[in-house]
Amino acid sequence: MSEADSLASAWLRRRTSRWQDWPERRLAARKTELGVSVSVVIPARDEERTVAQVVSAITRLAADTGLIDEVVVMDSDSTDATAQVAAEAGATVHRANEVAPDLGTFPGKGEALWKSLLVTKGDLLVFVDADLTHWGPHFVTGLLGPLLADPQVLLVKGFYERLYTAGDGSVTADGGRVTELVARPLLSLWWPELTGVVQPLAGEWAARRDLMESLSIPVGYGIELAVLIDTAAAHGLDAIAQVDLGRRGHKHQASHDLALMAAELLLVAERRRTATGQTGATGQTGATGQIGTQRGQSPGQQRVELRQFVRTDGEMRQRSRPVPVVERPPARSIRIALTSTFSHNGNNIP
């Protein structure tokens, strides 16, 4: 076993827990003792069918336990009634393209989560996807547990049995295709000490605000991989923990759309490998200090396209789709400047 494999195995044993290890009452008492606040952030785009039940379950948890101080839905260019049903269910809703509009806007999950840093208040942030169907509010308590228990933990990743609903209606545990086909091979090749992370792309995760505001954030689906790699690079493996959340069901995307996600992940990984000069394990220097300047790209600096083929009118035709390349700079670097601007416009930047 290599040194990196040994590190991954030791971390897996040391930093893995189950959601049952973190009972609500104990967490609520610990939160009160520490005097910290918690924000749950739900990025959503065209999720009117599921977002209300996600919000409702979390707001009930907040009312019953006092563990959560705010539930925020970041609406990312929805064309349906996502914002309306989320607000009716009890969430505070922000349209991502209306938050700090002077900074521009981009489509994508990472953009929504980066913008959430400008409108939320919590010391601890829990991120939950809006399309969940098989899940429970224990996702939130499980993710909060390690953060409340250990000040050394900065990032908590969830993992679960991912349920996949096939076209015939059958349900299998065959989800996570991009994880297995792209993310896990990338980590095994370039960051083997991170291979103990069961689901590096899990959409349910939690982090300290101080960490999130220090990181460069890709505007698309590369955010989870970027945060994982950058946290380990800057703070070491023990800054990361993971929690078994049981089972998770959600809607699934077509293979052509997953390919676009895969291209984003490859770009995120290659940038970080190049920035740290690594071809193997993650460096132990503060790589995140470089990311904000090297990766905070404007759209004109780089253009990457994914070329695919689709059958149209009996013929295979090529189409090109842009791969998101922009990374937002650390939110901490702009927060002070934005405070006065937003206050003047009647908005609230905590």
Disulfide bonds with the S-S distance in Angstrom:
none
